[in-house]
Amino acid sequence: MNHTELRTRETRLRRAAVRQGLRMEKSRRRDTRATDYGTYHLVDAETNNLKAHGLPRGYGLSLEDVERALNGEL
């Protein structure tokens, strides 16, 4: 998947999250060896509570995981 396709998919999932009252956030880590580098989590936009994450402290979801969570499969 090239960079443009990745950004397009990310934008589509962010919009889907907003429609469900969620906010999709990407880890801001810059260390490529960090476990949460380049991963996402979903946050309730109203309460700021984590709704879906893959690591104990948040983040850890791939775009595929985010899509599954938004579809109620995760």
N, CA and C of each residue as an Amber inpcrd file, in Angstrom:
protein
   222
   0.8540000  -1.1620000   0.0000000   0.0000000   0.0000000   0.0000000
   0.9080000   1.2360000   0.0000000   0.7200000   2.1090000  -0.9720000
   1.5600000   3.3080000  -1.0300000   1.0520000   4.3670000  -0.0530000
   1.8300000   5.4250000   0.0710000   1.5250000   6.4640000   1.0620000
   0.1530000   7.1100000   0.8220000  -0.1800000   7.3840000  -0.4210000
  -1.4630000   8.0140000  -0.7340000  -2.6260000   7.1100000  -0.3520000
  -2.5280000   5.8310000  -0.6680000  -3.5910000   4.8890000  -0.3140000
  -3.7260000   4.7680000   1.2030000  -2.5950000   4.7710000   1.8950000
  -2.6030000   4.6770000   3.3550000  -3.3050000   5.8860000   3.9640000
  -2.9730000   7.0950000   3.4950000  -3.6020000   8.3130000   4.0070000
  -5.0940000   8.3390000   3.6900000  -5.4730000   7.8710000   2.4980000
  -6.8820000   7.8280000   2.1180000  -7.6520000   6.8900000   3.0360000
  -7.0860000   5.7250000   3.3030000  -7.7450000   4.7590000   4.1850000
  -7.8540000   5.3190000   5.6070000  -6.7940000   5.9590000   6.0760000
  -6.7930000   6.5470000   7.4020000  -7.8840000   7.6260000   7.5110000
  -8.0060000   8.4710000   6.5020000  -9.0250000   9.5240000   6.4880000
 -10.4270000   8.9300000   6.4960000 -10.6370000   7.8810000   5.7010000
 -11.9430000   7.2250000   5.6480000 -12.3160000   6.6590000   7.0190000
 -11.3420000   6.0320000   7.6930000 -11.6150000   5.4540000   9.0140000
 -11.8270000   6.5320000  10.0670000 -11.1040000   7.6420000   9.9820000
 -11.3170000   8.7520000  10.9210000 -12.7490000   9.2800000  10.7940000
 -13.2160000   9.4320000   9.5690000 -14.5840000   9.9160000   9.3480000
 -15.6230000   8.9230000   9.8610000 -15.3600000   7.6360000   9.6620000
 -16.2740000   6.6030000  10.1670000 -16.3130000   6.6460000  11.6930000
 -15.1750000   6.8810000  12.3210000 -15.1180000   6.9700000  13.7810000
 -15.9390000   8.1610000  14.2760000 -15.8190000   9.2930000  13.6130000
 -16.5700000  10.4930000  14.0050000 -18.0640000  10.2300000  13.9160000
 -18.5010000   9.5160000  12.8860000 -19.9280000   9.2030000  12.7430000
 -20.4360000   8.3370000  13.8950000 -19.5190000   7.6100000  14.5500000
 -19.8950000   6.7600000  15.6850000 -19.6060000   7.4330000  17.0260000
 -19.2590000   8.7180000  17.0020000 -18.9880000   9.4480000  18.2300000
 -17.6220000   9.1490000  18.8180000 -16.7150000   8.6890000  17.9730000
 -15.3730000   8.3330000  18.4200000 -14.3340000   9.2170000  17.7470000
 -13.1450000   9.1590000  18.2740000 -12.0150000   9.8700000  17.6830000
 -10.8790000   8.8600000  17.5030000 -10.3650000   8.7540000  16.3030000
  -9.2510000   7.8550000  16.0250000  -7.9640000   8.6550000  16.1860000
  -7.0930000   8.2020000  17.0780000  -5.8420000   8.9020000  17.3290000
  -4.6680000   7.9970000  16.9950000  -3.6340000   8.6050000  16.4380000
  -2.4200000   7.8800000  16.0690000  -1.3350000   8.2030000  17.0920000
  -0.5580000   7.2050000  17.4320000   0.5530000   7.4020000  18.3540000
   1.5210000   8.4310000  17.7840000   2.0150000   9.3040000  18.6370000
   2.9500000  10.3400000  18.2090000   4.4060000   9.9090000  18.3800000
   4.6260000   8.6590000  18.7330000   5.9830000   8.1590000  18.9250000
   6.7930000   8.3080000  17.6460000   8.0360000   8.6890000  17.7910000
   8.9330000   8.8360000  16.6450000  10.0160000   7.7610000  16.6240000
  10.0690000   6.9640000  17.6830000  11.0360000   5.8720000  17.7710000
  10.4500000   4.6450000  17.0800000  11.0140000   4.2740000  15.9450000
  10.4710000   3.1520000  15.1650000  10.5470000   1.8260000  15.9090000
  11.3260000   1.7490000  16.9730000  11.4220000   0.5090000  17.7580000
  10.3970000   0.4440000  18.8820000   9.6760000   1.5300000  19.1280000
   8.6660000   1.5530000  20.1910000   7.4920000   0.6540000  19.7990000
   6.8980000   0.0010000  20.7860000   5.8140000  -0.9460000  20.4970000
   4.5700000  -0.2650000  19.9430000   4.3620000   1.0030000  20.2870000
   3.1640000   1.6880000  19.8040000   3.4260000   2.5890000  18.5950000
   4.5990000   2.5410000  18.0330000   4.9380000   3.3770000  16.8720000
   3.9950000   3.0690000  15.6930000   3.3690000   4.1090000  15.1550000
   2.5180000   3.9580000  13.9770000   1.1930000   3.2590000  14.2170000
   0.7840000   3.1440000  15.4870000  -0.4700000   2.4550000  15.7830000
  -1.5300000   3.4610000  16.2350000  -2.7470000   2.9810000  16.4060000
  -3.9070000   3.8310000  16.6770000  -4.6760000   3.3220000  17.8810000
  -5.5840000   4.1700000  18.3730000  -6.6090000   3.7400000  19.3180000
  -7.8550000   4.5760000  19.0670000  -8.9750000   4.1110000  19.6010000
 -10.2410000   4.8210000  19.4580000 -10.6630000   5.3480000  20.8240000
 -11.0740000   6.6240000  20.8420000 -11.4430000   7.3100000  22.0650000
 -12.8660000   7.8340000  21.9170000 -13.6560000   7.7200000  22.9760000
 -14.9900000   8.3240000  22.9890000 -14.8070000   9.8370000  22.9450000
 -15.3690000  10.4820000  21.9430000 -15.1650000  11.9210000  21.7380000
 -15.7670000  12.7550000  22.8550000 -16.7860000  12.2520000  23.5200000
 -17.4590000  13.0240000  24.5660000 -16.7910000  12.8690000  25.9260000
 -16.3990000  11.6440000  26.2790000 -15.8630000  11.3800000  27.6150000
 -14.3430000  11.2140000  27.6490000 -13.7220000  11.1090000  26.4890000
 -12.2760000  10.8740000  26.3740000 -11.8320000   9.5330000  26.9590000
 -12.7460000   8.5840000  27.0680000 -12.4040000   7.2340000  27.5250000
 -11.9620000   6.3880000  26.3410000 -10.9590000   5.5480000  26.5650000
 -10.5190000   4.6280000  25.5200000 -11.6320000   3.6400000  25.2200000
 -11.9020000   3.4160000  23.9550000 -12.9290000   2.4590000  23.5390000
 -12.3310000   1.2180000  22.9020000 -11.2100000   1.3780000  22.2000000
 -10.5420000   0.2260000  21.5830000  -9.0540000   0.5230000  21.5170000
  -8.2640000  -0.4330000  21.9960000  -6.8120000  -0.2940000  21.9590000
  -6.1840000  -1.6750000  22.0110000  -4.9350000  -1.7610000  21.6370000
  -4.2690000  -3.0520000  21.6010000  -3.2180000  -3.2310000  22.6770000
  -2.7700000  -2.1470000  23.2780000  -1.7670000  -2.1970000  24.3380000
  -2.3910000  -1.7400000  25.6490000  -1.8500000  -2.1730000  26.7940000
  -2.4400000  -1.8060000  28.0820000  -2.5880000  -0.3020000  28.3000000
  -1.6630000   0.5070000  27.7870000  -1.7500000   1.9510000  28.0000000
  -2.3640000   2.6830000  26.8100000  -2.8930000   1.9530000  25.8470000
  -3.5200000   2.5550000  24.6790000  -2.7340000   2.2860000  23.4140000
  -3.2380000   2.7730000  22.3220000  -2.6750000   2.5490000  20.9920000
  -2.5510000   1.0510000  20.7150000  -1.7250000   0.6670000  19.7800000
  -1.5270000  -0.7440000  19.4880000  -2.4150000  -1.3190000  18.3960000
  -3.3620000  -0.5400000  17.8510000  -4.2360000  -1.0450000  16.7950000
  -3.6830000  -0.6790000  15.4190000  -3.7160000  -1.6270000  14.5100000
  -3.3900000  -1.3450000  13.1130000  -4.6320000  -0.7560000  12.4570000
  -4.5010000  -0.2840000  11.2220000  -5.6770000   0.2220000  10.5120000
  -6.7160000  -0.8790000  10.3250000  -6.2630000  -2.1080000  10.1250000
  -7.1870000  -3.2350000   9.9880000  -7.9540000  -3.4550000  11.2840000
  -7.2470000  -3.3330000  12.4180000  -7.8910000  -3.4830000  13.7220000
  -8.9170000  -2.3770000  13.9590000  -8.5630000  -1.1440000  13.5770000
  -9.4870000  -0.0160000  13.7240000 -10.7460000  -0.2820000  12.9080000
 -10.5690000  -0.7470000  11.6820000 -11.7190000  -1.0300000  10.8230000
 -12.6080000  -2.1030000  11.4410000 -12.0010000  -3.1550000  11.9830000
 -12.7790000  -4.2150000  12.6380000 -13.5140000  -3.6680000  13.8620000
 -12.8590000  -2.8280000  14.6450000 -13.4940000  -2.2550000  15.8320000
 -14.6850000  -1.3770000  15.4380000 -14.5400000  -0.6040000  14.3870000
 -15.6390000   0.2520000  13.9440000 -16.7940000  -0.5620000  13.3840000
 -16.5000000  -1.7620000  12.8880000 -17.5460000  -2.6440000  12.3600000
 -18.1050000  -3.5660000  13.4490000 -17.6400000  -3.3960000  14.6890000
 -18.1270000  -4.2020000  15.8050000 -17.5730000  -5.6050000  15.8290000
 -16.4740000  -5.8460000  15.1440000 -15.8950000  -7.1850000  15.0800000
 -14.7680000  -7.3920000  16.0690000 -14.3460000  -6.3480000  16.7500000
 -13.1930000  -6.4740000  17.6540000 -13.6430000  -6.3750000  19.0940000
